[in-house]
Amino acid sequence: MSRSVFYLWFTLSIAALLCFGDIGVDWGDDGWAELERSVSDPIRAWRGPILNRVMRALTFLGSFWCLAGLVLTVLLWRGSRFGMRDKSVFLFLGVSEGLLNGFLKAWYGRPRPGEDYAPMVEEKYFSFPSGHSMGSLCVYGFLAYLLCRRYPRWRWPVRIGALLLVGSVGLSRIYLAAHYPGDVVGGFAAGVPCLFLAVVAHQGLTLAGKAQD
């Protein structure tokens, strides 16, 4: 990572943290509720039989079971080009972001969207920040980073694909009324610094490993 890229991602991480903190303070305000409603209503207006199935499939790709299965697959896949350093950081990121998301949900204690949002899935835990959004950004984002390092020729298709996938998972949570829009944005905002720190840690371990060779 070049110095300019490092400072760019550092700046984005600080901005994301500020965004997260602002949402965490404002979500209880009446004006914020109206803003979220103005975003959510048009998205939920798209509902139809085919799109319902598509959104359920997309939301599964951001679920705990899917993300955990992906991490375990990478860890246990002996034929992959990923080394132990790659797998160790990947595992640490997956576990730590999940624990952090659970802590943040308990800290803010925001209820899920009510019946007036006509939720299409049943969720029992708190709403802010979205675990699907935060988890998908961290897991798919870091996997895309590893793939780009191993297959630089495919870096732009991989990046674009990961971006579309993560964005679609977040959109599905609003569509299904599993989350308010602010929860999804908050999940992404919380995930950005986690992903950045994981990349920095991975590159630091890589440099340390090369120095020992």
Secondary structure by P-SEA (a helix, b strand, c coil): ccaaaaaaaaaaaaaaaaaaaaaaaccccaaaaaaaaaaaaaaaccccaaaaaaaaaaaaaacaaaaaaaaaaaaacccccccaaaaaaaaaaaaaaaaaaaaaaaaaccccccccccccccccccccccaaaaaaaaaaaaaaaaaaaacccaaaaaaaaaaaaaaaaaaaaaaaccccaaaaaaaaaaaaaaaaaaaaaaaaaaaaaaaac
